[in-house]
Amino acid sequence: MTPFEATITDLSHDGRGVARIDNKATFVAGALPGERVLLTYRKRHRNYDDAEVVSVIEPSPDRVEPRCQHFGQCSGCSLQHLAPAAQIAAKQHVLAENFERIGKVAPETWLPPLTDEPWGYRRKGRFSVRFVTKKDRVLVGFREESNPRFVADIQRCEVIHPALGPKVGLLAAVVQRLDVARDIPQIEFAAGDDTVALVFRHLSPLSARDRETLVAFGKEHGFAIYLQPGNQSSVHPLWPEAPRLAFAIPADGVELEFLPLDFVQVNAGMNQRMLARTLELLDLQPTDRVLDLFCGLGNFTLPIARHAAEVVGVEGEHGLVERAAANAARNGLSNASFRVANLFDDQRNEPWAKAAWDKILLDPPRAGADKVLDYLPRKGTDRIVYVSCHPGSLARDAGLLVAKGFRLVSAGVMDMFPHTAHVESIALFERR
């Protein structure tokens, strides 16, 4: 297909440039707003088209050289070619636009964006693994940017924890040596403060030689090795016998232990900054009773307990609640307790939902917290802090809270996933 020129006018929610061609939106991988580019179509659709940059004729002043040698091939990062300050500005624009368009609200004050180290930050993730018969070798990596059905052939990753990022190619080499190389679909990784764990999913039993190979690999590179023969409950350590994954929150004197497939915040440095801002916005007093919804392992609950009279965390996954309670006990926090509840179901008759809470923290998944807002907050809750991983659901829920008599006092973005289009944010609501 013959390349042609176009001017990029915007940035899409997934980090692609947007051009209007024949009055039709065209999403252009590798292009930035303000650029004039030579592009070619990838795929035509009825209401939009997909394209990619062949060359940049007039570059944006915000264009930078990507650090990663696999940028453009791997789908893990979509914005490495955009200067960090411009990435933040784009995310702030997305958040503001969602508030205006979906929630019909705007914060009274914009919080300064939270940023941290943009490289080597990722402590949790999943690699796809595939034995490619035509190449007669194993590929380990994230999905290809141009075709998600394929695994990108990568040797290193600049955003993964530095103990693992430079060694992605070694993972492919070790799987290649296994008798079950064709039956390893994925490897998950999780990094605590002192340990990096690898979880090998295997669809057929490992031979004794395979086990020896993985143990030797773990010992050589300092990785804890876990095996997953079935569902999540089947995960178990291979070496060492009892690995320990944990991360500390020094500002509040707590430490949380977790299992390798547990949800933890991907960016360890940003998590510390996010916790500090959350506590600042909650403005905790020694007499406060706080409800922490979607609490997970107690990432927010335990620090809150250091400053409040009582905090109750509610989470839908039973295993996470068990480990949150164990973390509270391990840290000597008798004023933190936990409940299991599916917060996407109506829980209004549960004792914790009927109780009086001075403050509420919400940290929902992408779907947001609208189901909870059907019956909370009750009278007496004057302050809510909302941590969001999706600007659309936050904007929708902000509109609901304003309708319930709250003000959107402040909001801002947190760069939890540098070099991606993912927008993490935080907002403070106070009763009018």
Backbone hydrogen bonds, N-H to C=O, Kabsch-Sander energy under -0.5 kcal/mol:
donor,donor_aa,acceptor,acceptor_aa,energy
4,F,39,L,-2.3
6,A,37,V,-2.0
8,I,35,E,-3.0
9,T,18,V,-3.0
10,D,18,V,-1.2
12,S,16,R,-3.5
15,G,12,S,-1.7
17,G,28,V,-2.3
18,V,10,D,-2.3
19,A,26,T,-2.5
21,I,19,A,-0.7
21,I,24,K,-2.7
24,K,21,I,-0.7
25,A,47,N,-0.6
26,T,19,A,-2.8
27,F,49,D,-2.8
28,V,17,G,-3.3
28,V,26,T,-0.6
29,A,27,F,-0.6
29,A,51,A,-2.4
31,A,28,V,-1.5
34,G,8,I,-2.8
35,E,32,L,-1.8
36,R,58,E,-1.5
37,V,6,A,-2.7
37,V,35,E,-0.6
38,L,55,S,-3.1
39,L,4,F,-3.0
39,L,37,V,-0.6
40,T,52,E,-2.2
42,R,50,D,-3.4
43,K,50,D,-1.6
45,H,48,Y,-1.2
49,D,25,A,-1.9
50,D,43,K,-3.0
51,A,27,F,-3.0
52,E,40,T,-2.3
53,V,29,A,-1.7
54,V,38,L,-3.7
55,S,38,L,-1.7
57,I,36,R,-1.9
57,I,55,S,-0.6
58,E,36,R,-2.3
63,R,60,S,-1.8
64,V,81,H,-2.2
71,F,68,C,-1.3
72,G,74,C,-0.7
73,Q,70,H,-2.0
74,C,70,H,-2.4
75,S,143,R,-2.6
78,S,419,H,-1.2
79,L,419,H,-2.8
82,L,79,L,-2.0
83,A,62,D,-2.6
86,A,83,A,-0.6
87,Q,83,A,-2.1
88,I,84,P,-2.1
89,A,85,A,-2.0
90,A,86,A,-2.3
91,K,87,Q,-2.1
92,Q,88,I,-2.5
93,H,89,A,-2.1
94,V,90,A,-2.0
95,L,91,K,-2.3
96,A,92,Q,-2.6
97,E,93,H,-2.7
98,N,94,V,-2.2
99,F,95,L,-2.4
100,E,96,A,-2.2
101,R,97,E,-2.9
102,I,98,N,-2.5
103,G,98,N,-1.3
104,K,99,F,-1.0
105,V,99,F,-2.0
108,E,408,L,-2.0
109,T,409,V,-1.3
111,L,109,T,-0.6
111,L,411,A,-2.9
114,L,413,V,-2.0
115,T,113,P,-0.5
120,G,158,E,-1.8
122,R,159,V,-3.5
123,R,121,Y,-0.6
123,R,266,V,-2.5
125,G,189,F,-1.9
127,F,187,I,-3.2
128,S,141,G,-3.0
129,V,185,P,-2.4
130,R,139,L,-2.3
132,V,130,R,-0.7
132,V,137,R,-2.8
133,T,131,F,-0.8
136,D,132,V,-1.4
137,R,132,V,-1.4
139,L,130,R,-2.8
141,G,128,S,-2.2
144,E,147,N,-0.7
144,E,150,F,-2.6
145,E,73,Q,-3.1
150,F,147,N,-2.4
152,A,142,F,-2.9
152,A,150,F,-0.5
154,I,140,V,-0.8
154,I,152,A,-1.3
157,C,165,G,-2.0
161,H,122,R,-2.7
164,L,161,H,-2.5
165,G,161,H,-3.1
167,K,164,L,-2.4
168,V,165,G,-1.0
169,G,155,Q,-2.5
170,L,167,K,-0.6
171,L,167,K,-1.2
171,L,168,V,-0.6
172,A,168,V,-1.3
173,A,169,G,-1.7
174,V,170,L,-2.3
175,V,171,L,-2.3
176,Q,172,A,-2.1
177,R,173,A,-0.9
178,L,175,V,-1.7
181,A,178,L,-1.3
183,D,180,V,-2.5
184,I,181,A,-0.8
186,Q,201,R,-0.5
187,I,127,F,-2.0
188,E,199,V,-2.2
189,F,125,G,-2.6
190,A,197,A,-2.0
191,A,123,R,-2.3
192,G,195,T,-3.4
193,D,246,A,-3.3
196,V,222,G,-0.6
197,A,190,A,-3.4
197,A,195,T,-0.5
198,L,224,A,-2.9
199,V,188,E,-3.0
200,F,198,L,-0.6
200,F,226,Y,-2.6
201,R,186,Q,-2.0
201,R,199,V,-0.7
202,H,228,Q,-1.9
203,L,183,D,-2.8
211,R,207,S,-2.2
212,E,208,A,-2.2
213,T,209,R,-2.3
214,L,210,D,-2.4
215,V,211,R,-2.5
216,A,212,E,-2.4
217,F,213,T,-2.0
218,G,214,L,-2.5
219,K,215,V,-2.5
220,E,216,A,-2.4
221,H,217,F,-2.0
222,G,218,G,-1.4
223,F,218,G,-1.5
224,A,196,V,-2.6
225,I,239,W,-3.5
226,Y,198,L,-3.2
226,Y,224,A,-0.5
227,L,236,H,-2.9
228,Q,200,F,-2.4
230,G,231,N,-0.5
234,S,231,N,-2.0
235,V,232,Q,-1.4
236,H,227,L,-2.1
238,L,225,I,-3.3
239,W,225,I,-1.8
245,L,258,F,-0.5
247,F,256,L,-2.0
249,I,254,V,-3.3
252,D,249,I,-1.6
253,G,249,I,-0.6
253,G,250,P,-0.9
254,V,249,I,-1.4
256,L,247,F,-2.8
258,F,245,L,-2.1
262,D,259,L,-1.8
264,V,262,D,-0.5
268,A,121,Y,-0.8
268,A,266,V,-0.8
271,N,267,N,-2.2
272,Q,268,A,-1.5
273,R,269,G,-1.5
274,M,270,M,-3.1
275,L,271,N,-2.5
276,A,272,Q,-1.9
277,R,273,R,-2.3
278,T,274,M,-2.6
279,L,275,L,-2.5
280,E,276,A,-1.9
281,L,277,R,-2.6
282,L,278,T,-2.4
283,D,279,L,-1.4
284,L,279,L,-0.7
288,D,285,Q,-2.2
290,V,288,D,-0.5
290,V,310,E,-2.6
291,L,359,K,-2.1
292,D,290,V,-0.5
292,D,312,V,-3.1
293,L,291,L,-0.7
293,L,361,L,-2.7
294,F,314,V,-1.8
295,C,314,V,-2.0
298,G,295,C,-2.1
299,N,295,C,-0.7
302,L,298,G,-2.2
304,I,300,F,-2.3
305,A,301,T,-2.1
306,R,302,L,-0.9
306,R,303,P,-0.8
307,H,304,I,-2.1
308,A,304,I,-1.4
309,A,288,D,-1.5
310,E,288,D,-1.7
311,V,335,N,-2.3
312,V,290,V,-2.2
313,G,337,S,-2.8
314,V,292,D,-2.5
315,E,339,R,-2.2
318,H,316,G,-0.6
321,V,317,E,-1.9
322,E,318,H,-2.3
323,R,319,G,-2.2
324,A,320,L,-2.4
325,A,321,V,-2.5
326,A,322,E,-2.1
327,N,323,R,-2.3
328,A,324,A,-2.3
329,A,325,A,-2.3
330,R,326,A,-2.6
331,N,327,N,-1.6
332,G,329,A,-1.5
333,L,328,A,-2.9
334,S,332,G,-0.9
336,A,333,L,-0.9
337,S,311,V,-1.9
339,R,313,G,-2.5
341,A,315,E,-1.9
341,A,339,R,-0.5
343,L,341,A,-1.0
345,D,342,N,-1.9
347,Q,345,D,-0.7
350,E,347,Q,-2.1
353,A,350,E,-0.8
354,K,350,E,-1.4
355,A,351,P,-1.2
358,D,289,R,-1.8
359,K,289,R,-1.6
360,I,383,R,-1.9
361,L,291,L,-2.9
362,L,385,V,-2.7
363,D,293,L,-1.3
368,G,365,P,-2.2
373,L,369,A,-2.0
374,D,371,K,-0.8
375,Y,372,V,-1.8
376,L,372,V,-1.6
381,T,378,R,-1.8
382,D,358,D,-1.6
382,D,380,G,-0.8
383,R,358,D,-1.0
384,I,429,F,-2.6
385,V,360,I,-2.2
386,Y,427,A,-2.7
387,V,362,L,-3.4
387,V,385,V,-0.5
388,S,386,Y,-0.5
388,S,425,S,-3.0
394,L,390,H,-2.0
395,A,391,P,-2.4
396,R,392,G,-2.2
397,D,393,S,-2.5
398,A,394,L,-2.5
399,G,395,A,-1.9
400,L,396,R,-1.5
401,L,397,D,-2.4
402,V,398,A,-2.4
403,A,399,G,-1.9
404,K,400,L,-1.0
405,G,402,V,-1.6
406,F,401,L,-1.9
407,R,430,E,-3.4
409,V,407,R,-1.3
409,V,428,L,-1.6
410,S,428,L,-1.2
411,A,109,T,-1.4
412,G,426,I,-1.9
414,M,424,E,-3.1
415,D,114,L,-2.9
416,M,414,M,-2.3
420,T,417,F,-1.5
424,E,414,M,-0.7
424,E,422,H,-0.6
425,S,388,S,-2.5
426,I,412,G,-2.3
427,A,386,Y,-2.0
428,L,410,S,-2.7
429,F,384,I,-3.0
430,E,407,R,-1.8
431,R,382,D,-2.1
432,R,405,G,-3.0
